Amino acid sequence: CRIILRLAQHRAEMEMRAVRDIPFANLPVTDNTFTYTVPPRSIRGLNVGYTVTRTIRYLDAQNREVTILVSWNRLENKQIRTYSHREITIVRQK
């Protein structure tokens, strides 16, 4: 469903904005991964929950790479399939 993908994209954008709001000096100086689960909710008759993984990689003293991965499962033809949406950006010290 396109609506599920759009909600995943929205979740990734919200998480990316939250990371961009963190002052550069407060970003980790070592690689850092944080995962949380968004509880399932009904979307057009489907119960969909998301897993959000935020990874901040130390590139150098001036740069960090931020990756947001939003994944979800969906039942198709009696099989569970996993889908995902990923956003990546570089955060630089100003």
N, C-alpha and C positions, 0 to 999 in steps of 0.2 A: 504494500500500500504506500502510495506517495505521502500520505499524511504522516505515517510512522517515520519515514525518512526525513520529512520536514521538521518533525519534532526532535529528532536526533540532531539535525543540523542546528536547530535553535539551542538545544542543550549544549552543544559544542561551542557555539558562539558565546553563550552566557559564561561558560567556564573560561574561555579565552579572555573575555573582558575582565573577569575576576583576577586572572593572573596578571594582565596588563596593569591593573590597578595597584599591584604590589610594588612598592618602591624597589628599584633595582638592587639597592644595598641589602634588602631583605630576601632576595631570591637565594636559593641554596648555592653554595660554591662547590658542591659535589653533585653528581647525578642523583636525582630524586624522583620517585614514582609514588603516586597516591591514587588509590582506587576506591570508589564508592558505588553503591547501587541505588538507583532511583526506583522506589516501589512501583509495582505494576499498577496501571490504571486502564480503564476500559476506553478504547478508541475504536469507534465504529464496530462494536461487538467483539473486538479482540482485546485480550488483556496483555498489555505490553509494558515491560519494565526494561530499564536501560542500565548498563554498567558503564561507568565513566572512569577512564584512566587518564590521569594527567602526568606527563613525564617532563621534567625539566632537566636538560642536559647542559653541563658546563662545557662551553666551547673554549673560552678564554676569559681573561679578566674583564673584558668589555662586552661579551656576548653570551647569551643563553639561548638554547633551542627549546621551544615549548611545543609539545605534541599533545593534542587532546584526541582520545579515541573513545567514541561512543559505540557500544555494541548492544545488540538485542537478538533474541531468538524468536523464531516464528515457525509454526507448524504448517508444513506444506506436504500434501500427499502422504500424510501419516508419518512424516519424518521432520525432525527438528532441524532447522537450518539457522545458521548464525550469520547475521549481517552486521556491517559496521560503517561508520563514517569517521574520517580522520581529518583534523586540521593541524597544520604545522606553521609556526612562525619563528622568527628570530627576534629576541628582545635585546636591545642595545642600551648600554649606559649612556645617559644624556650628558 
